[in-house]
Amino acid sequence: MLIVANWKAYVEDLAKAKKLFAAGKRLSKSTGAIIVLAPPAPLLGALAARNKPASPKTSSRGGSKVAFAAQDVSATAGGALTGEITANAYAAAGATYAIIGHSERRVNGDTDAVVALKLSRALAHELTPILCIGESERDGEGRYLSIVREELTSAIEPLAPKERARVIVAYEPLWAIGKDAEHVIGPNDLAEMVLYIRKVLAELLPGKSSKNSLVLYGGSVESSNIRDLAASSGVDGFLIGHASVDIREFSLLAKQLI
């Protein structure tokens, strides 16, 4: 199980970041999950400096099951661009993953074309991309499926076949974010969406390589529903936002997956 903790801009000091990092390490040992922490950029390097992460394929052979992700990467390759943080800079700081196309970045202007470019930048510097896709509302006619297909296709289609197989997909329906467990997506509906995403991936990836693709859920989850979502939907993990900076709540969520 892969659990990605997106700290967003909630954590602003190193002391709290260290406490959350320590909690992540404890959870990785007690649950067996791979924990990926996505701190704000200035804190990432300080936390990652002495961490030796294990990849999903090699975690059983040693190394920490805690890894680090960039919350975003620049669409540029570097140069005279004040304020931009490139994929190469994140990789040098210790990131091994990168969140790309998060809904909060799309709202701030990241088009499908920009997302595709950022995806290629991340891959070029050996960052495993976590590609966020999802509809803003769930209509009764199924138009949301075409939105999900378009976001997924426009991001992955420009990539080389081997690169496509490295992309992790995080389904992030905007209409579910911030809702309580009673009003978010249910296990059956999530299972149908996961199957649909895998169907689109099978069309985009060569041979049977899509069978190894990871699909995460990035809508609101609580300790009361995360176990059912994990057991019944076919997801490979979760992308967790605000709850990931509350040690008690994040621990409750992670322990439900044991």
ZIBELUR-V108165 format. One record per helix or strand of 3 or more residues. SS is the DSSP state (a for helix, b for strand). FROM is the first residue (numbers start at 1). LEN is the number of residues. If there is no record, write none. Layout:
SS_FROM_LEN ; SS_FROM_LEN
This chain:
b_2_5 ; a_14_18 ; b_34_5 ; a_41_8 ; a_59_3 ; b_66_5 ; a_87_7 ; b_97_4 ; a_103_5 ; a_112_13 ; b_128_6 ; a_143_14 ; a_161_4 ; b_168_4 ; a_174_3 ; a_181_3 ; a_187_18 ; a_209_4 ; b_215_3 ; a_226_8 ; b_237_4 ; a_242_4 ; a_247_9
